Amino acid sequence: MRSVIETFELATGKVREVLALEGRIEAPNWAPSGDWLLVNGVGRLFRVPLDAPALIPMETGAAIRCNNDHGFSPDGGTIFLGSHHEGQGAQIYRMPAKGGDLARASLEAPSWWHGISPDGKTLTYVAARGGRRVIDVYTLRSGAEEQRLTHGEGQSDGPEFSADGRRIYYNCDRTGQAQIWVMAADGRGQRQLFRDDCVNWFPHPSPDGRHLLYLAYPPGTEGHPADLPVALVLCDPEGGQRRRVREITGGQGTLNVPCWAPDASAFAYVRYEI
């Protein structure tokens, strides 16, 4: 199979093929500097410079079993990443954006990173606690205890802060299948934005607060598998004016984590050729 990293420009609808590679590469983050992408593959993290695209390995220390849960602090100085190398399930770590020494950011395993508040002080992620299999949304502010925002109402995933930090978007299947939900940053006012026949995952609000991007699976899909016909869908922050802007083979790995350009002019994703 081949992985094709692409970007989509909102103003023109232009698709740029950044890099095509044999094997599975996943989950592009656009660096806050605007000039490179962060991706993962074969348990490692890689830089992809946009001016001279290539897969450049990053030094991640002991984290040699990285998953596709990674991204940047707002100032671009820190990378948050998920890894299984301690053998206790996924944990969240932080490291300098240039690579280097790791520091654990999560309190328990398993924890899967998905976003950070605009002030850089609060992580949002999903986790399973107390031996339960249900995945819930949590936040963790520097120096505080983690806060559980959902309570087993369904499987939840993909939490990400709005551009102003006041809300968290996520997906949840509490009404029968995964749909896009939103709540206040403290967990209050949980509501489903809309309902359609698709199975909808991984909402990504744009940095300018004008758009929401998400991944739409075919009806009846269970979980978020790889290598299915999927659509990249844009809508407004309330779920209105939905439009499919790209239909590809993808799913797991296509856009699991924050993927917008810092100026909100474009987003990055991966499609797959089987």
KEPADO-566047 format. One line per field, with one value per residue (C-alpha): residue in one letter; y, z, x. Coordinates in steps of 0.2 Angstrom, whole numbers. Example, Ala and Ser with C-alpha at 12.3 -4.5 7.8 and 13.67 -1.06 7.14 Angstrom:
2
res	(A / S)
py	(-22 / -5)
pz	(39 / 36)
px	(62 / 68)
This chain:
274
res	(M / R / S / V / I / E / T / F / E / L / A / T / G / K / V / R / E / V / L / A / L / E / G / R / I / E / A / P / N / W / A / P / S / G / D / W / L / L / V / N / G / V / G / R / L / F / R / V / P / L / D / A / P / A / L / I / P / M / E / T / G / A / A / I / R / C / N / N / D / H / G / F / S / P / D / G / G / T / I / F / L / G / S / H / H / E / G / Q / G / A / Q / I / Y / R / M / P / A / K / G / G / D / L / A / R / A / S / L / E / A / P / S / W / W / H / G / I / S / P / D / G / K / T / L / T / Y / V / A / A / R / G / G / R / R / V / I / D / V / Y / T / L / R / S / G / A / E / E / Q / R / L / T / H / G / E / G / Q / S / D / G / P / E / F / S / A / D / G / R / R / I / Y / Y / N / C / D / R / T / G / Q / A / Q / I / W / V / M / A / A / D / G / R / G / Q / R / Q / L / F / R / D / D / C / V / N / W / F / P / H / P / S / P / D / G / R / H / L / L / Y / L / A / Y / P / P / G / T / E / G / H / P / A / D / L / P / V / A / L / V / L / C / D / P / E / G / G / Q / R / R / R / V / R / E / I / T / G / G / Q / G / T / L / N / V / P / C / W / A / P / D / A / S / A / F / A / Y / V / R / Y / E / I)
py	(0 / 18 / 33 / 50 / 66 / 80 / 97 / 105 / 124 / 131 / 147 / 137 / 119 / 115 / 98 / 98 / 81 / 84 / 66 / 49 / 34 / 15 / 9 / 17 / 35 / 43 / 59 / 75 / 90 / 106 / 114 / 132 / 139 / 134 / 126 / 107 / 93 / 80 / 62 / 45 / 28 / 11 / 17 / 33 / 52 / 61 / 79 / 83 / 100 / 108 / 116 / 100 / 86 / 70 / 59 / 65 / 54 / 63 / 59 / 53 / 44 / 29 / 32 / 19 / 13 / 30 / 30 / 43 / 54 / 68 / 87 / 104 / 117 / 133 / 141 / 127 / 123 / 107 / 91 / 80 / 62 / 45 / 29 / 12 / 9 / 7 / -8 / -2 / 5 / 22 / 36 / 54 / 62 / 79 / 83 / 98 / 101 / 98 / 81 / 75 / 70 / 64 / 69 / 60 / 71 / 59 / 53 / 35 / 23 / 21 / 39 / 46 / 64 / 75 / 93 / 108 / 124 / 140 / 146 / 130 / 125 / 112 / 95 / 86 / 68 / 52 / 38 / 23 / 22 / 9 / -6 / 0 / -2 / 14 / 29 / 46 / 63 / 71 / 87 / 90 / 107 / 110 / 106 / 100 / 83 / 77 / 81 / 68 / 77 / 63 / 48 / 33 / 39 / 31 / 29 / 46 / 51 / 65 / 80 / 97 / 114 / 128 / 142 / 153 / 139 / 140 / 124 / 106 / 97 / 78 / 63 / 51 / 36 / 39 / 41 / 25 / 29 / 41 / 59 / 76 / 84 / 99 / 105 / 119 / 117 / 112 / 98 / 107 / 109 / 93 / 92 / 84 / 96 / 87 / 70 / 61 / 43 / 43 / 38 / 54 / 56 / 67 / 85 / 98 / 117 / 129 / 141 / 156 / 149 / 149 / 131 / 113 / 98 / 80 / 63 / 54 / 35 / 25 / 21 / 6 / 7 / 1 / 11 / 21 / 7 / 10 / 9 / 13 / 25 / 41 / 59 / 75 / 86 / 105 / 114 / 129 / 128 / 124 / 110 / 119 / 121 / 104 / 100 / 85 / 92 / 76 / 58 / 46 / 29 / 32 / 32 / 28 / 38 / 51 / 65 / 59 / 74 / 93 / 96 / 114 / 126 / 140 / 153 / 142 / 143 / 124 / 107 / 92 / 73 / 56 / 46 / 28 / 18 / 0)
pz	(0 / -2 / 9 / 1 / 12 / 4 / 9 / 4 / 1 / 7 / -4 / -21 / -17 / -23 / -18 / -16 / -15 / -3 / -2 / -7 / 1 / 2 / 19 / 31 / 37 / 48 / 56 / 50 / 61 / 54 / 64 / 71 / 61 / 45 / 36 / 41 / 45 / 59 / 55 / 62 / 55 / 61 / 79 / 76 / 72 / 57 / 50 / 33 / 27 / 15 / 4 / 1 / 6 / 13 / 28 / 41 / 57 / 74 / 90 / 102 / 115 / 123 / 113 / 99 / 99 / 95 / 90 / 79 / 94 / 93 / 91 / 96 / 110 / 103 / 103 / 93 / 106 / 113 / 105 / 114 / 108 / 113 / 115 / 121 / 125 / 144 / 141 / 152 / 138 / 129 / 139 / 134 / 134 / 130 / 122 / 113 / 96 / 89 / 97 / 113 / 131 / 136 / 151 / 155 / 153 / 157 / 175 / 171 / 156 / 144 / 139 / 121 / 117 / 106 / 109 / 120 / 125 / 116 / 131 / 131 / 149 / 147 / 138 / 132 / 128 / 130 / 143 / 151 / 170 / 183 / 172 / 161 / 143 / 139 / 133 / 140 / 138 / 150 / 153 / 163 / 168 / 173 / 191 / 194 / 194 / 178 / 175 / 168 / 157 / 150 / 161 / 150 / 141 / 125 / 118 / 115 / 105 / 97 / 109 / 103 / 110 / 100 / 94 / 109 / 121 / 128 / 120 / 116 / 101 / 101 / 93 / 103 / 99 / 114 / 102 / 92 / 81 / 81 / 78 / 82 / 99 / 108 / 126 / 137 / 141 / 159 / 152 / 154 / 140 / 130 / 114 / 97 / 83 / 70 / 65 / 48 / 42 / 42 / 56 / 60 / 69 / 74 / 73 / 70 / 73 / 62 / 71 / 65 / 73 / 56 / 51 / 58 / 48 / 52 / 45 / 38 / 37 / 28 / 38 / 49 / 51 / 68 / 77 / 66 / 55 / 41 / 22 / 19 / 7 / 18 / 16 / 23 / 27 / 31 / 41 / 51 / 70 / 73 / 61 / 47 / 29 / 28 / 12 / 7 / 0 / -3 / -5 / -3 / 4 / 22 / 40 / 54 / 51 / 39 / 51 / 69 / 76 / 74 / 55 / 51 / 44 / 58 / 47 / 44 / 25 / 22 / 31 / 29 / 28 / 22 / 9 / 5 / -11 / -8)
px	(0 / 5 / 2 / -1 / 1 / -10 / -15 / -32 / -33 / -50 / -50 / -47 / -51 / -34 / -26 / -7 / 1 / 15 / 23 / 19 / 27 / 26 / 19 / 7 / 11 / -2 / -10 / -2 / 0 / 4 / 18 / 14 / 28 / 19 / 33 / 33 / 21 / 23 / 18 / 20 / 24 / 31 / 31 / 41 / 38 / 44 / 46 / 40 / 47 / 35 / 48 / 57 / 46 / 55 / 52 / 65 / 66 / 64 / 74 / 60 / 71 / 63 / 47 / 49 / 31 / 23 / 5 / -5 / -10 / 3 / 3 / 10 / 9 / 2 / 19 / 27 / 40 / 33 / 27 / 15 / 15 / 7 / 18 / 16 / 35 / 32 / 21 / 6 / -4 / -4 / 4 / 5 / 23 / 30 / 47 / 55 / 49 / 66 / 66 / 75 / 71 / 54 / 43 / 27 / 12 / -2 / -6 / -12 / -13 / -21 / -22 / -23 / -19 / -30 / -28 / -22 / -30 / -25 / -16 / -6 / -10 / -24 / -23 / -38 / -38 / -47 / -44 / -51 / -50 / -53 / -52 / -67 / -68 / -78 / -67 / -71 / -65 / -53 / -44 / -28 / -22 / -4 / -2 / -19 / -29 / -37 / -55 / -67 / -80 / -90 / -96 / -99 / -114 / -106 / -88 / -81 / -65 / -56 / -58 / -51 / -53 / -61 / -51 / -56 / -54 / -72 / -78 / -72 / -78 / -78 / -87 / -98 / -109 / -122 / -136 / -132 / -117 / -103 / -108 / -101 / -104 / -99 / -98 / -91 / -73 / -78 / -90 / -106 / -120 / -115 / -125 / -125 / -122 / -132 / -137 / -135 / -133 / -114 / -102 / -93 / -76 / -62 / -69 / -55 / -61 / -50 / -38 / -49 / -65 / -74 / -74 / -76 / -68 / -72 / -70 / -86 / -87 / -100 / -116 / -114 / -96 / -90 / -76 / -63 / -55 / -43 / -45 / -63 / -71 / -72 / -76 / -68 / -82 / -82 / -95 / -98 / -95 / -113 / -113 / -122 / -118 / -110 / -101 / -90 / -74 / -64 / -69 / -54 / -49 / -44 / -50 / -38 / -23 / -31 / -34 / -35 / -27 / -26 / -22 / -25 / -12 / -9 / -17 / -33 / -30 / -28 / -28 / -17 / -22 / -17 / -26 / -21 / -19 / -22)
